Amino acid sequence: MKLYFNNKGVRISTGHYIHARDWDKKKRKMKGSSDEALAINESLNALRAQVIITVNKLVLDGVPFNVHTIKDRLSGKLLSIASFYL
């Protein structure tokens, strides 16, 4: 996933690998309705929601931030979620 803010960008790993032929560039999701496609698309939607939640929280808390701050916060959240399931 690519994240842009104030003309700066970073890449955030989603943990998914998708062949180019299976990716819908316009819709920014995996093509198809297989269980795998549905699971990956749900995961991507959840990550997008986490980006929005993270940015909103930073704004509400009055914390200055950039794309790296967002990425760092998301990485911490993703680690916490992974630890929860382990």
C-alpha positions, 0 to 999 in steps of 0.5 A: 500500500502506498500512503501519501501526505503533504507530497511525501510518500511511503510504502506500507507492507500489507503482507499480501502478494497479488499477481498483476493479472489479479489486481484491479488498478481502477478499483484498487482491489483484488479481482474476483470473488474467491475466498482468497480475493474476499479475504485480501480485499477485506484485509486491505479495507481494514488497513485503509480504515486504520490509516483514517483512524490513525490520522484522525486521532493524530489530528484530534490529539494535536500531534504534528505528523507526517507519513512516517509517523502514520506508518510507525503508528500503523506498524505498532498497531499491526504488531499488536494485532499480530501478537493478539492472534499469536 
